Amino acid sequence: MIVQRRLNMQLVIALLLGLALVIFFILKTKIQAFPALLISAIFIGLLAGMPTNEIMASISSGFGGTLSSIGIVIGLGVMMGKILEVTGGAKKMASVILKLVGIKRTEVVLLLSGWLISIPVFCDSGFVILSELAKEFSRNTKKSMVKLGCCLGAGLYLTHHLVPPTPGPLGVAAILGVDVGQLIIWGTTVSILMMPVALIYSKYISNKLPDIIPESTSEVKFTDENLPNGLMSFLPIIVPVILILINTVSTAKGINNPIISLVGNPITAILIGTLIAIYGLTASVSRDEVVRTLEASLADAGLIICITGAGGALGSVLRTSGIGDYVANIIASSSFPPILLPMIMSSLLKLSQGSGTVAMITTASILSPMISGLGISPLITTLAICIGAQCASIINDSYFWVVTKFSGMDVKVGLKAWSTTTCVMSITGCFIVFIFSFFL
């Protein structure tokens, strides 16, 4: 009995020290998240008493197993997003939404534009692309960039954290074994429910702060002939999502159609979307330039793929060592609501090191061995992790600086406006997911 207690305590200490090591490496050293996760996996395995050959085998299988299902999708998704960025497809989508909604509802235009564009395009890039649009709206309507910047930033932030093929939620889905189509459906639903709160709070907080109206510059031309066709700009996003959803619904209804299964697989669907973007949006771009753009995009993809794989390796060690089962049993037998664990853990990781993607993947890696013991579904756990990682965008988050600097906010105003907006959004999302947990 005493020996067993010592072993159990050893497992808990291994987990806590391993997490502390990851955070220390990312915050205080020159070691990036990818090697930090691998070092932590080895460290935890050694402290848990695993044989060295078993540790390395677990790391290899966890890394390879995770990327076998998601690596290709991340690479293709980043390629597609880059094409939309450099060809003006993202700007065209925003201008189409503007014409549909109207310039009087500029906050809604920016919120919707950001929400849609951040599905394939990283939120940082999306904000840079659309920031001139927001500034022109501000100059024409005399609405503060505090309000417009927060609305644009919030729209981008929502789908960046909740809707595949954005790498963060895609990586979490792979680690926890969640169907991508299901995550698209429920991630979209949660993000839509959060949008009114983001809109209302952005308006509220901007009224408490001084107006920021950018100085006049050259006029933004929404009808620029160099921008691609509107329908063609939307198709790279819409087609893969529709194909994946058709496959998900067919599977749920027991329909086994080989063609649907092929084109609705996330790999094939996003490959089709990438090809549509390449051949539909680059008619005026030379072959060499397109190839260079696609090759450059793989630098971003490689980083996300490596971090995701390392997260899978860490989760594999936690599973093999028995730490996952032990911690899950402790939580399940206590009065602590299990649904709060992924929310709190991803929130703390986001606050401590700034990156939502790292927070999501690390939390998923830690919790993946515990899912069966916690009594909550992998889908709800995924949503809870993604929501928790939105709280809150502060000075250690690169996106904080993108939103504030391109909106003309200083640090003090950024913390009062943008940071509190993301905090309110995350709390709202946590409440929504908590309600969903009773039904999913």
Secondary structure, 3 states (H helix, E strand, C coil): CHHHHHHHHHHHHHHHHHHHHHHHHHHHCCCCHHHHHHHHHHHHHHHCCCCHHHHHHHHHHHHHHHHHHHHHHHHHHHHHHHHHHHCCHHHHHHHHHHHHHCHHHHHHHHHHHHHHHCCCCCHHHHHHHHHHHHHHHHHHHCCCHHHHHHHHHHHHHHHHHHCCCCHHHHHHHHHHCCCHHHHHHHHHHHHHHHHHHHHHHHHHHHHCCCCCCCCCCCCCCCCCCCCCCHHHHHHHHHHHHHHHHHHHHHHHCCCCCHHHHHHCCHHHHHHHHHHHHHHHHCCCCCHHHHHHHHHHHHHHHHHHHHHHHHHHHHHHHHHHHCHHHHHHHHHHCCCCCCCHHHHHHHHHHHHHHCCHHHHHHHHHHHHHHHHHHHCCCHHHHHHHHHHHCCCCCCCCCHHHHHHHHHHCCCHHHHHHHHHHHHHHHHHHHHHHHHHHCCCC
